[in-house]
Amino acid sequence: MSRAYKFRDQNKPHFVSFAVVNWIDLFTRKEYCYTILESLEFCQKTKGLIIHAWTIQPSHIHLIIGTKDKPMQEIMRDFKSYTSRELKEQIINHPTESRKEWLIWMFERAGKKNGNNKNWQLWQQHNQPIELWDNYMIDNKLTYLHDNPVEAEIVVMPEDYKWSSAIDYTGSKGLLNVELLH
């Protein structure tokens, strides 16, 4: 099935968003967030992923990305596939995951409803990539991405949110290597 959102010009940065099925707040545990970061780092090192900005919200992720090697759609496909499998194992084996049975049930239920999966679905199918072709769009998406935790009332200032590149845009160093825009 064709979607309106596609990665077009691989030489331009793209804003991508993807959510956990049913917008489940999965990323409330730091272990799960670190899995996302480790996978993004792996994609940077082995697939040529360029990360310009990022944020991990409790139920979804926003990225501004580019590439210097593999096509972005392949990187995102591999990233989502790997993190789905890895997070499944972590949820199943987490000794204090109070929502374990419910999470497993929800992800298995979503997987059984989707013919593209085999009994498990963690991520919604789409990435909704938006090509950022001018400075207005770049500024708009950077602000949106970094203000997301502020709008959710998680923090007062964007740079105070640990799971984001906002601090990198203030001149300090965050948890991932980012290639700043501007």
C-alpha positions in Angstrom: 0.0 0.0 0.0 1.4 3.4 -0.9 1.3 6.2 1.7 1.3 9.9 1.1 4.4 10.2 3.3 7.6 9.0 1.7 11.3 9.7 2.0 12.0 11.6 -1.2 15.3 13.5 -1.6 17.8 11.5 0.5 20.1 14.6 0.5 17.6 16.6 2.5 16.9 16.2 6.2 13.5 14.6 7.1 11.3 14.9 10.2 10.0 11.5 11.2 7.6 10.5 13.9 6.5 7.1 15.0 4.5 5.9 17.9 4.0 2.8 20.0 0.7 1.0 19.0 -2.3 2.5 20.7 0.0 5.3 21.9 1.0 3.2 24.9 3.4 5.0 27.3 6.2 2.5 27.0 9.2 4.9 27.4 8.6 5.5 31.1 11.5 3.2 32.0 15.1 4.4 31.3 16.1 1.0 30.2 13.7 1.2 27.2 14.9 4.7 26.4 18.6 3.5 26.4 17.7 0.7 24.0 16.4 3.3 21.6 19.6 5.4 22.0 21.8 2.4 21.5 20.0 1.4 18.4 20.2 4.9 17.0 24.0 5.0 17.7 24.3 1.6 15.9 22.5 3.1 12.9 24.8 6.1 13.0 28.0 3.9 13.0 26.9 1.2 10.6 24.2 2.6 8.3 25.2 6.2 7.9 22.3 7.7 9.8 22.7 11.4 10.5 20.7 12.6 13.5 20.1 16.3 13.6 17.5 16.3 16.4 15.6 13.8 18.5 13.2 13.3 21.4 11.8 10.2 23.1 8.4 10.9 24.5 6.6 8.3 26.6 4.6 7.0 23.7 6.4 8.2 20.6 9.6 9.4 19.0 10.5 12.4 16.9 13.6 12.6 14.8 15.2 14.9 12.3 17.5 12.7 10.2 19.6 12.4 7.1 21.8 9.8 5.6 25.3 9.5 4.2 24.9 5.8 3.2 21.8 3.7 3.3 18.4 5.1 2.3 16.5 6.5 5.2 13.5 4.2 4.7 15.8 1.2 5.1 17.4 2.6 8.2 14.0 3.3 9.8 12.7 -0.2 8.8 15.7 -1.9 10.4 15.7 0.4 13.4 12.0 -0.3 14.1 12.3 -4.0 13.5 15.3 -4.4 15.8 13.9 -2.3 18.6 10.6 -4.1 18.5 12.4 -7.4 19.0 14.8 -6.1 21.6 12.1 -4.3 23.6 9.9 -7.4 23.5 12.7 -9.4 25.2 13.3 -6.6 27.7 9.6 -6.4 28.6 9.3 -10.2 28.9 12.4 -10.5 31.1 12.1 -7.3 33.1 12.0 -8.3 36.8 9.9 -5.4 38.0 7.8 -4.5 34.9 4.4 -4.0 36.6 2.6 -3.8 33.3 4.3 -6.9 31.8 1.2 -9.0 31.1 -0.8 -6.1 29.9 1.9 -4.9 27.5 2.5 -8.3 26.1 -1.2 -8.8 25.6 -1.6 -5.4 23.9 1.4 -5.9 21.5 0.3 -9.5 20.7 -3.2 -8.3 20.0 -2.0 -5.5 17.7 0.3 -8.0 15.9 -2.5 -10.5 15.3 -4.6 -7.8 13.8 -1.9 -6.8 11.3 -1.0 -9.2 8.5 2.5 -7.6 8.2 3.5 -8.9 11.6 3.9 -12.3 13.2 2.0 -12.1 16.5 3.7 -9.0 17.8 3.5 -5.3 16.9 5.2 -2.6 19.0 5.4 0.3 16.5 2.6 1.8 14.4 3.4 1.0 10.7 4.2 4.5 9.5 7.1 7.0 10.0 5.3 10.0 8.4 8.6 11.5 6.9 8.4 15.1 6.0 11.1 16.5 3.8 12.6 19.7 5.3 13.4 21.7 2.2 13.8 25.2 3.7 14.9 27.0 6.9 11.4 27.8 7.9 10.4 24.1 7.9 13.6 23.2 9.7 13.1 25.8 12.4 9.4 24.8 12.7 10.1 21.1 13.2 13.1 21.7 15.5 11.0 23.9 17.8 8.1 21.4 17.7 10.4 18.5 18.4 12.2 20.2 21.3 9.1 21.8 22.8 7.2 18.5 22.8 8.2 17.6 26.5 7.4 21.2 27.5 3.9 21.0 25.9 3.4 17.7 27.7 4.4 19.5 31.0 7.2 17.0 31.6 9.8 19.9 31.9 9.7 23.7 31.9 12.6 24.2 29.6 13.4 22.0 26.5 17.1 21.6 27.4 16.1 20.1 30.8 14.6 17.0 29.1 17.1 14.2 29.3 15.7 12.2 26.3 16.2 14.9 23.7 18.8 16.8 21.7 17.5 20.2 23.0 20.6 20.5 25.2 22.9 20.1 22.1 21.3 23.2 20.6 22.3 25.2 23.7 26.0 24.4 23.2 26.1 21.6 25.7 26.4 17.8 25.0 23.4 15.4 25.1 23.2 11.7 25.0 23.6 11.2 21.3 26.0 12.7 18.7 24.0 15.1 16.6 24.8 17.1 13.6 23.3 20.5 14.3 21.2 22.3 11.7 22.2 25.9 11.2 
